[in-house]
Amino acid sequence: MRKFAIWLLLTALSALGLSVHTLQQQYEEHSAEFRILYRDVALKLSQHDVILTLLSTTSDPEVVKKAFPQILILKTRSLEYSASEPQLAGNGTYWLNGQHFSLLIDLKQVLSTLPQSNAFRTLGLYLHDTPLVVLGDSATAPYWQWSKALVGDSQPFELSAGNDPDWRHLPWISMLLFALLWAVVVEFVSRYLMYKRQRVLADLRAQFSELTRLNTMGEITAGMVHELNQPLTAILSYNQTALSLLKQERSAEIAPLLDAAVVQTKRISALLTDLRQKMHSDQVPLQPVNLKPVWSRVLMLLENELLAGKVKIINHIPDDLPPFLAAPQWVEQILHNLLLNAIQAQQDNAPTSAWVEIAAQPTEKGITLTLTDGGPGLSEQALQHVFLPFFTTRQGGLGLGMALTQTLVQGLNGDISAENVAGSGARFTLWFPFNAEEQGQ
C-alpha cells in the first residue's frame, strides 16, 4: 500500500508537470491566434470608416457591396441618426453613419470570413457589454477567455473569444511511460531497501546468536570443569597408585589401574568434543526427533515456572506423529522459548485462568505445530516486530528470545509466524520439514 501511494504521488506529479507544460503551450498558441484575429477585425472595421469617407453621390452601391460582402445596405444618411455612435439593427447588424452616407454592416460576415475565427469555440463582438454577435457554442463558459476593446470612436466594440484545451493532444503516452518508469523505480528502491533490511537483520541475528554462545560459554565452561575434574582426579589417583605399586614391585596389579586411566582419558576426550560442538558455529548434525519426548523434557525444565503461574497444559501432540530430521537441542530451545514466553504473558491473568495449548499434525512435507496461550495477545506493534532483535514488551527483557527462536527455526529451514486468536491470546505457528538438509538444498 505504501509503495502504491508513493508511485501514485510521483506519477501524479509527473503527469501534472507534463499537462501544465502542454496546456501552457496551447494557451500561448491560442493567445497568438487571438492577437492576429484582433488585428484583422480592427483592420476590417477601420475599412468601414475609410469607405464612408471615400463615398460620393456617384458611387455605385452594388460595386461597394460586392467588394465588401459585410456591407448589406448603402444609403444616404438619415438626419435622425448620430454620426458618432453605431445604431444597432438586430441580428448582428448595425448602422455606421458618416457625414453623408450610412452603411448597414453584418458583423457575422466580418467574423466568419476571418480564418482565425474557426480556431475558437466562442467568438463575439460586444457594445457596452451588449452582445452584437456571438459565434460558436456559448452554452457553457469556455476554459480560456480573451477580451480586448477595439480602438475607434465610431465602432467602440469589444472583441471576445473563448476556447477549451485540446485534451486529446495531452502527452498521454509520455505520462504512461512516466508512470511505468516510476513504478519500476519505486519497485527497485523498495526491493533494495527490503533486501538491505533483511541482510541487516540476518547479520544482527547471526551476531546475536554468536553473542548468545559467548554469553553461555561461562556456564558451559563451569560445567565442563566440574565434569573434567572427576576423571582427572581419578586418573591422578590411578597413576599415583600405579607408581606406588611399581616401587613395591607389584607389577601384576598395575595393568587394571592403567586400563581405568585410559577409560577416564577417553571420557575427557568425549567431553571436550561435546564442548567444541556447542561452541562451534558449524551446522550441527541432524537426527530423527520425536516431538512428544522433547516437549515432555521442556515441561520438566520449566516445571517450577508452570507451577508458580498455575498454568494448565493442553497437549494435542498425536502419539503417532512421525519424526523429522533436526537438531534435538535446537527444537528443545525453540519450544522452551515459546513456552516461557507464553507463561510470562499470563502473569497478570486471574488465578487458575492461565493455559497453554500445543497441537501438531503432519503435512505433506513436514510437521505443523501451533502453540496458543490464554494471555491478552500481542499488540499491533508487537505483531509487526515480535521477531526483531531487542524488541520487548516486558520490563527488564532483552528482546532476544523470539529473535533467536526465529533464527533457530530458519536454521532448520522451517517457518514461524505470530497472530492473535479471537477469544484467546497469541498463537505461534511453526513448520518443520521432515528433512531439513534436503529442504535447504
Beta strands, then each sheet from edge to edge (+ up, - down):
strand 1: 71-76
strand 2: 87-90
strand 3: 93-97
strand 4: 101-106
strand 5: 122-127
strand 6: 130-136
strand 7: 144-149
strand 8: 158-163
strand 9: 287-289
strand 10: 312-316
strand 11: 324-326
strand 12: 355-362
strand 13: 366-373
strand 14: 415-420
strand 15: 426-433
sheet 1: 1+ 4- 3+ 2-
sheet 2: 6+ 5- 8+ 7-
sheet 3: 9+ 11-
sheet 4: 10+ 12+ 13- 15+ 14-
end
